[in-house]
Amino acid sequence: MILRLIAVLCACIVFLAGCEHRAATPADDGASHLRTSRYGASASYGEGRAALESFIENRLTGPDGVYTNLIDTAQNGTSASGHEVLSESAGLSMRYYALSGRREAFESVWSQARAVFDMNASFSYRYSPLSDKRYPVNAAVDDLRIIRALYEAGDAFEAPAYTLEADKYGKRFYTYNVKDGRLYDFYDETYKTTNDFVTLCYIDLKTLGLLKLPDADKKKLLDNARRIAEGGYLGDAFPFYETRYDYGTGKYASPQDIRTVESLVTILHLSEAGLAHPESIAYIKKQVDAGTLFGTYSRTGAAENDVRSTAIYALAAMIGSSAGDKALYEQAIARMNELRTTGSGGPLDGGFGDPATGQAYSFDNLTALLAYAY
């Protein structure tokens, strides 16, 4: 299960912050700002956004939520597949509808998410409709995304009930996923335990700063989380981040090279807190301009493949919004749109996927949709 959660594509996302590197205080972690730069509000993105929304709602969504993949499977693997649904997807959808001001759609997704994923201690990260199996484990980044969406909905709709729910689920999250001020990747409801490390892209400083906790508890949590996230910086020559931090050894590790999606989410979370290195933003911008932001790198920055994924460019766009860099946002959206399936009249039309195989993944499509709302 630990390996599964390391492999889960992280996702999360974004707010107003500078790319200037500075030391934030607990009161300065963004708890009072629930607005993005909203570069995506431009009418020039309306057609693509509407087409993608239609594809997700009409092709990629079933009775229990957004499918992990358009092509179904036996739903019995170690990783989610086929028409299984993820709390990750629910949180991404909720954030999109909150930022877009779509209250009815938000409430529909939230009601469904509670019914499908809510457990005693957390939100299940995964549900299989074929076996009617709710996995008894959460993923911290996914719970935090749902909590963030509730805070955003409370703000966007002037609906205190959503804020109160966010407070409630935030306190629950702290009870089970935080020990002695340390954030852990998951809580297993069957074995009543966590893992022994934290994946850096799970350290959502913005949302952690929103949790309604006693001041001393929040300060300890944020200080630890910030120290670990910042300490994973690989260096100015290759300004990405380590994958995880082991509490027992006090060391960082990246067992499967440096995955770009994970580092981009880490950079996004740091940017929201005003802690992103300028070198990271500049590197991302250079690679986006050249169309060479690839899927995996060595620790020294050598590309291990030439994979260009939708989610990578969507996350780069959200980093642009978070850093107040409109040029980065627009160029990243343009690169993302190069990967869209359009004009084919086929089942993937309007979405992001592989026409040759019919595969279309929830994370790519929902991260792209959320990027349009930034």
C-alpha positions in Angstrom: 0.0 0.0 0.0 2.9 2.3 0.7 4.3 1.7 -2.8 0.8 2.3 -4.2 0.5 5.7 -2.5 4.0 6.8 -3.6 2.9 5.9 -7.2 -0.4 7.7 -7.0 -0.1 10.8 -9.2 -0.3 13.8 -6.9 -2.4 16.5 -7.6 -3.4 19.6 -6.0 -3.3 23.3 -6.8 -3.0 27.0 -6.4 -3.3 30.6 -5.2 -2.0 34.1 -5.3 1.6 34.2 -4.2 4.9 35.6 -5.4 7.8 33.6 -6.7 10.2 35.6 -4.4 12.0 33.4 -2.0 11.3 34.5 1.6 10.7 33.1 5.0 7.0 32.9 5.7 5.5 33.0 9.2 2.6 30.8 10.2 0.2 33.8 9.9 1.5 34.4 6.4 0.7 31.0 4.9 -2.2 32.3 2.9 -5.0 31.5 5.2 -6.8 34.7 4.4 -6.6 34.6 0.6 -8.9 32.3 -1.4 -8.5 33.8 -4.9 -6.4 32.7 -7.9 -5.1 35.2 -10.4 -7.9 34.0 -12.7 -5.9 34.3 -16.0 -8.1 31.5 -17.3 -11.2 33.8 -17.1 -10.3 35.1 -20.5 -12.9 34.4 -23.1 -10.2 33.1 -25.4 -10.2 29.9 -23.4 -14.0 29.5 -23.3 -14.4 27.1 -26.3 -11.7 24.6 -25.1 -12.9 24.7 -21.6 -16.5 24.1 -22.5 -15.5 21.2 -24.8 -13.4 19.6 -22.0 -16.1 20.0 -19.5 -18.5 18.3 -21.8 -16.2 15.4 -22.4 -15.6 14.8 -18.7 -19.3 15.1 -17.8 -20.7 13.1 -20.7 -18.0 10.6 -21.5 -15.7 10.2 -18.5 -18.2 10.3 -15.6 -20.3 7.4 -14.2 -22.8 6.9 -11.3 -20.0 7.1 -8.7 -17.9 9.9 -10.1 -15.2 10.5 -12.8 -13.6 7.3 -14.1 -9.9 6.8 -13.5 -9.7 5.8 -17.2 -12.3 5.8 -20.0 -11.4 2.2 -20.8 -12.7 -0.2 -18.1 -10.7 -3.0 -16.5 -11.3 -5.8 -14.0 -10.7 -3.2 -11.2 -8.6 -5.5 -9.2 -5.0 -4.2 -9.6 -2.7 -2.6 -7.0 -3.4 0.7 -8.6 -6.7 2.3 -9.5 -7.8 1.7 -13.1 -10.7 1.6 -15.5 -14.0 2.8 -14.1 -12.8 2.9 -10.5 -13.2 6.4 -9.0 -10.7 8.4 -6.8 -11.2 11.0 -4.1 -8.5 12.8 -6.0 -10.9 13.3 -8.9 -13.7 14.5 -6.6 -11.4 17.1 -5.1 -10.3 18.4 -8.4 -13.9 18.6 -9.7 -15.0 20.4 -6.5 -12.2 22.9 -6.8 -13.1 23.6 -10.4 -16.7 24.2 -9.7 -16.0 26.4 -6.6 -13.5 28.6 -8.6 -16.0 28.8 -11.5 -18.9 29.9 -9.2 -21.0 26.8 -10.1 -22.7 26.1 -6.8 -25.2 23.5 -8.0 -22.5 21.5 -9.7 -20.3 21.8 -6.7 -23.0 20.5 -4.4 -23.7 17.6 -6.7 -20.1 16.4 -6.7 -19.7 17.0 -2.9 -22.8 15.0 -2.1 -21.6 12.2 -4.3 -18.1 12.3 -2.8 -19.4 12.1 0.8 -21.5 9.0 -0.2 -18.7 7.3 -2.0 -15.5 8.2 -0.1 -16.3 9.4 3.5 -15.2 7.0 6.2 -14.8 7.4 10.0 -11.3 8.8 9.9 -10.7 10.1 6.4 -11.8 9.9 2.8 -11.0 6.7 1.0 -8.6 7.3 -1.8 -10.3 4.7 -4.1 -13.6 3.0 -4.8 -14.3 0.0 -7.1 -17.9 -0.2 -8.4 -17.4 -3.7 -9.7 -16.5 -5.1 -6.3 -18.3 -2.4 -4.3 -15.0 -2.0 -2.5 -14.1 1.2 -0.6 -10.4 1.0 0.2 -9.8 1.7 3.9 -6.9 4.1 3.3 -6.7 7.8 2.5 -4.1 9.9 0.7 -3.3 13.1 2.6 -3.0 15.2 -0.5 -6.5 14.1 -1.6 -8.2 14.9 1.7 -6.5 18.3 1.8 -7.8 19.0 -1.7 -11.3 18.3 -0.7 -10.9 20.5 2.4 -9.5 23.3 0.3 -12.4 23.0 -2.1 -14.9 23.4 0.8 -13.1 26.5 2.0 -13.2 27.9 -1.5 -16.8 27.1 -1.9 -17.6 28.8 1.4 -15.8 31.9 0.1 -17.1 31.8 -3.5 -20.8 31.2 -2.6 -20.8 33.1 0.7 -21.9 29.9 2.3 -20.7 29.5 5.9 -22.0 25.9 6.0 -19.2 24.8 3.6 -16.6 26.6 5.7 -17.9 24.8 8.8 -17.6 21.5 7.0 -14.1 22.3 6.0 -13.2 23.1 9.6 -14.8 19.8 10.7 -12.9 17.7 8.2 -9.7 19.6 8.8 -9.8 18.7 12.5 -10.4 15.1 11.6 -7.5 15.1 9.2 -5.2 16.5 11.8 -6.3 13.9 14.3 -5.4 10.9 12.0 -2.8 12.2 9.5 -0.7 14.3 11.8 1.4 12.9 14.7 3.6 15.1 16.9 3.3 17.9 14.4 4.4 15.7 11.5 2.3 15.1 8.4 2.0 11.5 7.1 0.9 10.3 3.7 -1.9 8.1 4.7 -4.0 6.6 7.6 -5.1 3.0 7.4 -8.5 2.6 9.1 -8.1 -1.2 9.3 -4.8 -1.3 11.0 -5.1 2.1 12.7 -1.7 3.3 11.5 0.1 5.7 9.2 3.2 5.1 7.1 6.6 6.4 8.3 7.4 9.1 5.7 5.9 12.0 3.8 5.8 12.5 0.1 6.8 16.1 -0.6 4.1 16.8 -3.1 1.6 16.0 -0.3 2.7 19.0 1.7 0.0 21.4 0.8 1.1 24.4 2.9 -1.8 26.6 1.8 -4.5 24.2 3.0 -2.5 23.3 6.1 -2.6 27.0 6.9 -6.3 27.1 6.6 -7.0 24.3 9.1 -8.8 25.5 12.2 -6.3 24.4 14.9 -4.9 25.7 18.2 -2.1 28.2 17.3 0.7 26.1 18.8 -0.4 23.0 17.0 -0.7 24.8 13.7 2.7 26.5 14.1 4.4 23.2 14.8 2.8 21.5 11.9 3.6 24.3 9.5 7.1 24.7 10.7 7.8 21.0 10.2 6.1 20.9 6.8 7.8 23.9 5.5 11.2 22.7 6.6 10.8 19.4 5.0 9.4 20.8 1.7 12.1 23.4 1.4 14.8 21.0 2.4 14.1 18.8 -0.6 15.4 21.3 -3.1 17.9 19.7 -5.4 19.8 22.9 -6.3 19.8 25.8 -8.6 21.3 23.7 -11.5 18.2 21.5 -11.5 15.6 23.3 -9.3 13.2 20.4 -8.8 12.6 18.5 -5.5 13.2 15.2 -3.8 10.3 12.7 -3.7 9.9 11.9 0.0 11.3 12.4 3.4 11.7 9.5 5.9 11.1 10.5 9.5 13.0 7.6 10.9 16.3 8.2 9.1 15.8 12.0 8.6 16.8 11.6 5.0 15.3 12.3 1.6 14.8 9.7 -1.1 13.7 9.6 -4.7 13.6 5.9 -5.5 12.2 6.3 -9.0 14.2 9.3 -10.3 12.5 12.7 -10.3 8.9 12.7 -11.5 8.0 16.0 -13.0 4.4 16.0 -11.9 5.4 15.5 -8.3 8.0 18.2 -8.3 5.6 20.6 -10.0 3.0 20.0 -7.3 5.7 20.7 -4.7 6.7 23.9 -6.4 3.1 24.9 -6.7 2.5 24.4 -3.0 5.7 26.4 -2.1 4.6 29.2 -4.5 1.3 29.5 -2.7 3.2 30.1 0.5 5.6 32.6 -1.2 8.5 30.1 -0.9 9.2 29.0 -4.4 12.7 29.4 -5.7 12.9 31.9 -8.6 15.2 29.4 -10.2 12.3 26.8 -10.3 9.9 29.3 -11.9 12.6 30.3 -14.5 13.4 26.7 -15.3 9.8 25.7 -15.8 9.2 28.8 -18.0 12.2 28.0 -20.2 11.1 24.4 -20.7 7.5 25.3 -21.4 8.6 27.8 -24.0 10.7 25.2 -25.7 8.0 22.5 -25.3 10.5 20.3 -23.5 9.1 19.8 -20.0 9.2 16.0 -19.9 7.9 13.4 -17.5 11.0 12.1 -15.7 14.5 13.4 -15.0 17.6 12.1 -13.3 18.7 13.8 -10.1 21.1 15.9 -12.2 18.4 17.1 -14.6 18.9 14.8 -17.6 15.6 13.9 -19.2 14.9 10.2 -18.8 12.1 10.2 -21.5 10.4 12.6 -23.9 6.9 12.2 -22.5 4.9 15.4 -22.7 1.8 15.0 -20.6 -1.4 17.1 -20.2 -1.1 17.3 -16.5 2.5 18.6 -16.6 1.6 21.6 -18.7 -1.7 22.1 -16.7 0.4 22.3 -13.5 2.9 24.6 -15.1 0.0 26.9 -16.0 -1.3 26.9 -12.4 2.2 27.7 -11.1 2.2 30.7 -13.5 -1.0 31.8 -12.0 0.2 31.3 -8.4 3.5 33.2 -9.2 1.6 36.0 -10.9 3.3 35.2 -14.2 0.7 35.6 -17.0 3.1 34.8 -19.8 4.0 31.4 -18.2 0.3 30.7 -17.6 -0.6 31.4 -21.3 2.3 29.5 -22.8 1.6 26.5 -20.6 -2.0 26.4 -21.6 -1.0 26.7 -25.2 1.3 23.7 -24.8 -1.4 21.8 -23.0 -3.9 22.5 -25.8 -1.5 21.0 -28.3 -2.3 17.6 -26.7 -6.0 17.9 -27.0 -8.1 15.6 -29.2 -10.2 17.8 -31.4 -12.2 17.6 -34.6 -12.1 13.8 -34.8 -15.7 13.2 -34.0 -14.5 10.2 -32.0 -15.1 9.3 -28.3 -12.1 11.5 -27.1 -13.1 14.6 -29.0 -12.8 17.6 -26.7 -10.7 15.8 -24.1 -7.2 14.7 -23.5 -6.2 11.1 -24.3 -4.7 8.7 -26.7 -6.9 8.2 -29.8 -4.9 5.1 -30.8 -5.8 3.2 -27.6 -8.9 5.1 -26.4 -7.3 5.7 -23.1 -8.2 8.9 -21.3 -7.2 9.5 -17.6 -9.0 11.4 -15.0 -6.0 13.2 -13.6 -4.9 14.6 -17.0 -8.4 15.8 -17.9 -9.4 17.2 -14.5 -6.1 19.0 -13.9 -6.5 20.6 -17.4 -10.0 21.6 -16.5 -8.9 23.2 -13.2 -6.0 25.0 -15.0 -8.7 26.7 -17.2 -10.2 28.2 -14.0 -7.0 29.8 -12.9 
